[in-house]
Amino acid sequence: MEQLIWWSRNLLIVAIPFFLVTMLAEWIALRRDRHRDYTLGYAPRDTAVSLSLGLIKLGMMALFAGISGALFATAYEHRLFTLPPTEAWTWPLLFLGDDLTFYWYHRLAHRVRLFWSEHVNHHSSQYYNLGTALRQSTLGPAYAFLYYLPLALIGFHPAAIALMAGISLLYQYWIHTETIDRMPRWFEAVFNTPSHHRVHHASNGIYLDRNYGGILIIWDRLFGTFQAELRELPPRYGLTHNINTYFLPKVIFHELAFLLRKAWAEPRWSHKLMWIFGPPEWTPDGADWPPDHPLARPAATSSVQGS
């Protein structure tokens, strides 16, 4: 149990040298490969922002560890069952529970503007590489753990939940790359892959709000949010309205500041609430999709920042 607790607290920190070495390897591969037009490769300032946001998230996780730990301990004390981490059969169940939980956290992070305001910085880079994987949602540790509390109530040990969440983040690191085209068909059918996740990070209209899965892609197939990467439509990375800055406070808070300004200026309370809790494309005049989105209004005039 002591080892479980140690790894649950330190897995991502131990992985930092792995992140740096593999980023260097990808950078070298991109420099040497002359046969494929990779989108943008690496840019020093963009990569610096990504690394900074990753470190800030680790700090935020430490800051909120006391609150989240206390809530998980309370939930576990009132558990419905006991699913001991010392039993092998517990881990496949926890894996499925964690991955389904991540899917819904991730989906709501894209479809509720308040939650999108903390997740948006992960999508704010117009580059797509292993460095982008470290461009983490720095405000997420303040609330994202709440999604996982039901797992403790069911009976999974809090340390096991934390470790599985860390394993999921590690898995999702390698899918942030263009150096891998497609995995074998059976793998693409079940697991999240670089191809599937390139779709998720794309701002092309047909690719928006698709492929929310963590390790498994089966949830997207099951709940109707799957979109395959089309060879005839290369992903265009970044936001539908890019912020074009490397200033960290703006990268982190730009969407939150925007929705608060809109909500404050709105005279109707129903509209105030929609600016905060509605989907990112919502406006009082109707959904404001980008022009290439299948649901876009004809000759739409854009007034919304994110998505």
DACOR-V940294 format. One record per pair of residues at least 12 apart in sequence whose ideal C-beta (glycine too) atoms are under 10 Angstrom apart, sorted by the first residue. I is the first residue (numbers start at 1). J is the second residue. Records with the same first field share a line. If there is no record, write none. Layout:
I = J  J
This chain:
1 = 84  85  86  157  159  160
2 = 159
3 = 159
4 = 85  86  157  159  160  162  163
5 = 157  158  159  160  162  163
6 = 159  163
7 = 159  162  163  166  167
8 = 85  157  158  159  160  161  162  163  164  165  166  167
9 = 61  62  65  69  159  162  163  166
10 = 166
11 = 162  163  165  166  167  169  170
12 = 54  57  58  61  136  165  166  169  170  173
13 = 58  166
14 = 166
15 = 166  169  170  173
16 = 51  54  55  58  134
18 = 170  173
19 = 51  54  130  131  133  134  170  173
20 = 51  130  131  134
22 = 130  133  173  174  177
23 = 42  47  50  51  129  130  131  133  134  173  177
24 = 42  130
25 = 130  179
26 = 38  41  42  129  130  131  174  176  177  178  179
27 = 41  42  47  129  130  131
29 = 41  177  179
30 = 42  129  177  178  179
33 = 178  179
36 = 178  179  181
37 = 178  234
38 = 127  128  129  177  178  179
39 = 126  127  128  129  178  198  234  235  236  237
40 = 125  126  127  128  129  178  237  238
41 = 127  128  129  178
42 = 127  129  130  131  132
43 = 125  126  127  129  131  246
44 = 246
45 = 245  246
46 = 124  125  126  127  129  131  132  135  246
47 = 125  127  129  130  131  132  134  135
48 = 131  246  248
49 = 121  124  125  131  134  135  245  246  247  248  251  252
50 = 121  122  124  125  127  129  130  131  132  133  134  135  136  176  251
51 = 131  134  135
52 = 134  135  138  246  248  251  252
53 = 121  122  124  125  134  135  136  137  138  248  251  252
54 = 131  133  134  135  136  138
55 = 134  136  138
56 = 121  136  138  139  141  248  252
57 = 121  122  134  135  136  137  138  139  140  141  169
58 = 136  138  141
59 = 138  141
60 = 136  137  138  139  140  141  142
61 = 136  138  140  141  142  144  145  162
62 = 141
63 = 141  142
64 = 140  141  142  143  144  145
65 = 141  145  162
67 = 141  142  145
68 = 141  142  143  144  145  146  148  149  158  162
69 = 145  158  159  162
71 = 145  146  148  149  152  158
72 = 145  148  149  151  152  153  156  157  158  159  161  162
73 = 152  158
74 = 149  152  153  158
75 = 148  149  150  151  152  153  154  155  156  158  161
76 = 149  151  152  153  154  155  156  157  158  159  161
77 = 152  153
78 = 152  153
79 = 151  152  153  154  155  156  157
80 = 150  153  154  155
81 = 153  154  155  156
82 = 154  155  156  157
83 = 97  151  154  155  156  157  160
84 = 155  156  157  160
85 = 156  157  158  159  160  161  163  164
86 = 157  160
90 = 155  156  157  160
91 = 156  160  163  164  167
93 = 151  154  155  156
94 = 151  154  155  156  157  160  161  163  164  165
95 = 164  167  168  215  216
96 = 215  216  218  219
97 = 148  150  151  154  156  161  164
98 = 148  151  156  160  161  163  164  165  167  168  214  215
99 = 164  168  171  192  213  214  215  216  218  219
100 = 151  213  214  216  218  219  222  223
101 = 144  147  148  149  150  151  161  164  165  168  214
102 = 144  147  148  164  165  168  169  172  212  213  214  215  216  219
103 = 212  213  214  215  216  217  218  219  220  222  223  225
104 = 147  212  219  223
105 = 119  140  143  144  145  146  147  148  212  214
106 = 119  144  147  172  200  211  212  213  214  219  225
107 = 209  212  213  219  220  223  225
108 = 147  212
109 = 122  123  137  140  144  147  212
110 = 123  200  208  209  210  212  225  279  280  306  307
111 = 209  212  225  278  279  280  281  307
112 = 276  277  278  279  280
113 = 255  256  258  259  262  263  274  275  276  277  278  279  280  281  282  304  305  306  307
114 = 143  255  256  259  260  263  275  276  277  278
115 = 137  139  140  143  144  277  280
116 = 137  255  256  259  279  280  305  306  307
117 = 137  139  252  253  254  255  256  257  258  259  260  276  280  305  306
118 = 137  138  139  140  141  142  143  144  252  253  255  256
119 = 136  137  139  140  144  255  306
120 = 137  139  239  243  251  252  253  254  255  256  258  280  305  306  307
121 = 135  136  137  138  139  140  239  243  248  250  251  252  253  254  255
122 = 134  135  136  137  138  140  176  201
123 = 135  137  200  201  202  203  237  238  239  240  306  307
124 = 237  238  239  242  243  244  245  246  250  251  252  254  255  306
125 = 176  201  237  238  239  242  246  251
126 = 201  203  236  237  238  239  242  243  244
127 = 176  178  201  237  238
128 = 176  177  178  194  197  198  201  202  235  237  238
129 = 176  177  178  179  237
130 = 173  174  175  176  177  179
131 = 176  177
132 = 173  176  177  197  201  237
133 = 169  170  172  173  174  175  176  177  197
134 = 173  176
135 = 176  251
136 = 169
137 = 252
138 = 248  251  252  253
139 = 252  253  256
144 = 165
145 = 158  161  162  165
147 = 165
148 = 161  162  164  165
149 = 161
151 = 164  165
164 = 215
165 = 214
167 = 214  215
168 = 192  214  215  216
169 = 214  215
170 = 215
171 = 191  192  214  215  216
172 = 192  197  213  214  215
174 = 193  194  197
175 = 191  192  193  194  195  196  197  198  200  201  213  214  215
176 = 194  197  198  200  201
177 = 194  197  198
178 = 194  195  198  234  235  237
179 = 194
180 = 193  194  195  198
181 = 193  194  195  229  231
182 = 194  195  196  229  231
183 = 195  196
187 = 217
188 = 217  228  229
189 = 217  218  221
190 = 215  216  217  218  221
191 = 213  214  215  216  217  218
192 = 211  212  213  214  215  216  217  218  219  220
193 = 211  213  217  229
194 = 229
195 = 211  217  228  229  231  235
196 = 210  211  213  217  220  226  227  228  229
197 = 211  213  217  229  235
198 = 211  229  234  235  237
199 = 211  220  226  227  228  229  230  233  235
200 = 212  213  220  225  227  229  235
201 = 235  236  237  238
202 = 227  229  233  234  235  236  237  238
203 = 235  236  237  238  239  240  241  242  290  292  293  307
204 = 227  230  233  234  235  236  237  240  290  292  293
205 = 233  236  240  289  290  291  292  293  294  295  296
206 = 227  230  233  292  293  294
207 = 227  228  229  230  233  235  236  292  293
208 = 227  240  280  281  289  290  292  293  294  295  307
209 = 225  227  279  280  281  293  307
210 = 224  225  226  227  228  229
211 = 225  226  227  228  229
212 = 225  226
213 = 225  226
233 = 292
236 = 292
239 = 254  255  280  290  305  306  307
240 = 280  281  288  289  290  291  292  293  302  304  305  306  307
241 = 254  255  258  290  302  303  304  305  306  307
242 = 305
243 = 255  305  306
254 = 305  306
255 = 280  305  306  307
256 = 276
257 = 305
258 = 275  304  305  306
259 = 272  275  276  277  278  280  304  305  306
260 = 275  276
261 = 275
262 = 274  275  276  283  284  303  304  305
263 = 275  276  277
266 = 284
268 = 284
270 = 284
271 = 283  284
275 = 304
279 = 304  306  307
280 = 304  305  306  307
281 = 293  295  296  302  304  306  307
282 = 304
283 = 300  301  302  303  304
284 = 303
285 = 297  300  301  303
286 = 300
287 = 300  304
288 = 300  301  302  303  304  307
289 = 302  304  307
290 = 302  304  307
293 = 307
